[in-house]
Amino acid sequence: MTAANAVETVFKIERARIIAAAARIVRDVGIAEEIAQDAMVAALEQWPDSGVPDKPGAWLVSVAKRRAVDLVRRKENYARKLAEVGRALEDVQPPAEPPDADDIDDDLLRLIFTACHPVLSTDARIALTLRLLGGLTTEEIARAFLVPEATVAQRIVRAKRSLAKAGVPFEVPGAPDRASRLGSVLDVIYLVFNEGYSATKGDDWVRPGLAEDALRLSRQLAALMPDEPEVHGLNALLEVQASRIPARTDSDGGPVLLADQNRARWNRLLIQRGFAALARASALTSAAPPPGPYVLQAAIAACHARAVHYEDTDWRTIAVLYGQLAAVAPSPVVELNRAVAISMTEGPEAALVLVDAVAEDPALKDYHLLPSVRGDLLARLDRAAEAAAQFTRAAALTHNARERTLLLTRASELSAAAP
């Protein structure tokens, strides 16, 4: 491997840690990202002559920290910055010395909380997180979310400016604020995963690369926050859900619904990882009820994963878990999912009553899964014409081409079967 290749590989792996280390000193993620790039340039200039260091990641982090200190010292307000930074300046080591591993982990945690700060819009949090922590380029983020590259670039630039303007501290929030701030972090990772697991628009039903990025972030967060049950709950949920991705599409890329999936294609290693993460989350919540929404969703996913065949699914337990989820995180979408579970235990008629009860909620006005669920229940009640109309409406609401085709096919089949 050439020195240039080594720089590229190491930088890709260590990029987030380098940015985090610099951001602890300059207190600005935008400037920290530029410093990280400078460190990479320094490596490209020096490693071909000096050779690749024994600890190349530590070398890059140390260079970035030194340049961050130099930048702070050049500022007119150096004295104030010095007081804020404190020990961070004294801890800077020459490039040959590795940084303290615990410091780096703390810096990464600070970077995660900063990128997912509630002062930013959801779209901005997602874009900034994928850029700083996922290492994706603006082009890759734009392609994943099917938006213009310029739009993503603007979101990232504005996000950095917003953080600087709001004076968002580069820190892990204290106990009083941590729960709410952690919720924002988990939600961002979950949204990224969902876009990969079930794309909201475009021609692809799944985008595995995006799901893998979110899964990697969830694992990283679980390692950084080992005592947070919801962190392990999210990790468990994503591990189990990711295990199904190979079975969610056919050979042509078309959707394969849960009931029809070949479970032999589910990734058993990911399922076991998910079960292990769920066990850790459950152990942490055993003395502090109730479990949070991600732990409960992971438990639901685990019920599906334990079923060897679709017919073996423990729908009663799933319905109970959705009831608990509705209690801790009320949502019409949760009620809709609970209705599906109820339909498998008490029948479609009982479930249709629940669906009709939430149908008028404004949050579900343009939610394509509402008519889709109604269509399925009506079909099971032999009300084919009504079911076809619901699937046609669902097809009009979805922005995913593969899903639209599936829904229209079901509508056509039901129309043909209607008396």
Buried (B, 14 or more C-beta within 10 A) or exposed (E): EEBEEBBBEBBEEBBBBBBBBBBBBBBBBBBBBBBBBBBBEBBBEBBBEEEBBEBBBBBBBBBBBBBBBEBBEEEEEEEEBBEEBEEBBEBBBEBEEBBEEEBBBBBBBBBBBBBBBBBBEEBBBBBBBBBBBBBBBBEBBBBBBBBEBEBBBBBBBBBBEBBBEEEBBBEBBEEEEBEEBBBBBBBBBBBBBBBBBBBEBBEBBBBBEBBBBBBBBBBBBBEBBEEBBBBBBBBBBBBBBBBBBBBBBEEEEBBBEEEEBEBEEBBEEBBBBBBBBBEBBBEBBEEEEEBBBBBBBBBBBBBBBBBEEEEEBBBBBBBBBBBBBBEBBEBBBBBBBBBBBBBBBBEBEEBBEBBEEBBEBEEBEEBBBBBBBBBBBBBBBEBBEBBBBBBBBBBEBBEBBBBBBBBBEBBEBBBEEBE
